[in-house]
């Protein structure tokens, strides 16, 4: 059986702070690394099965769209790198 301290350490490890840049501003947001959980109001909450299925479906559609645009993305990236003088 785990001690209270070990359980608390696990909980603290589950929520991580991630630095993202939005509109040129630095934003620190909390993210979870546990499968099937999301962050709501700074706390970890278990996702409903309905939401999990919806996310899975949306992920597949997004992946399909990303794959179809990959050649376009590669061209734009190559052009940007050429402008910067990198290969």
N, C-alpha and C positions, 0 to 999 in steps of 0.2 A: 504494500500500500504506500502511496506517495504522501509525503509530508505537505503541509500547507504551503511552505516556502517553494517546494518543487512545482506544485500546481500553479502558484502565482507566477513563477518564472516562465512556465509554459504559456500562460495567458499573455504576459508581457511580450514574449517572443512572437506571438501570433500577430500582433499589431505592429506594423513598421511605419516609419515616417519616410515619405518619398518626396523628393523635390521635383516639381514640375514647373515649366514656364508657360504661362498663359497670358496672351496679349503683352508680351515683353516683360511681364512681372513674375517674380519668383514666388511660387505658392508651395507651402508644405502641407501635404495631405497624408492622412492615415490610410494605409492599405493592409489587407489581411493576406496571409499566405496559406490559410486553411481552405481546403476545397469545400464548396457548398456553403460558405459564409460570406457576408458582405459587411461593410461598415456603415452604420446608421447612427448619426449623432455622436461619433467618436467611440461607439461601442460595436462589438462584433455580434452580428445577428445571423441566425441560420436562415437560409433562403428556402422558400416554399418549393415543392416539387414542380409546381406550375411555372414558377419563375425560372427554375433550372432548365426546364424543357424549352422555354421561350428563348433563353440565352443561348442554348445549344443550337437551336434552329437559326437564330440571328447570326451566330458565329459562322455557321456553314455558308449562309448567304454572303456574309462579308468576305469570307475566304474566297468564294467563287468570284466575287467582284474584284478583289485584290489581284487574283491570278490573271484575270482577263486584262487588267490594266498594267501588269508587270512590265511589259515591253515599253509602254509609254513612260512609266516611272523610270526605267533604266536609261532611256534616251535623255530624259530631262536631267537625271543625275549626272550622266556623262557630260552633258552640256555645261552644267554647273561646275563640275570638276575641271573642265577645260578652261573655263573662265578664270578659275582660281589658280591655274597653272599646275594642277595635279593630274596624274594619269590614272 
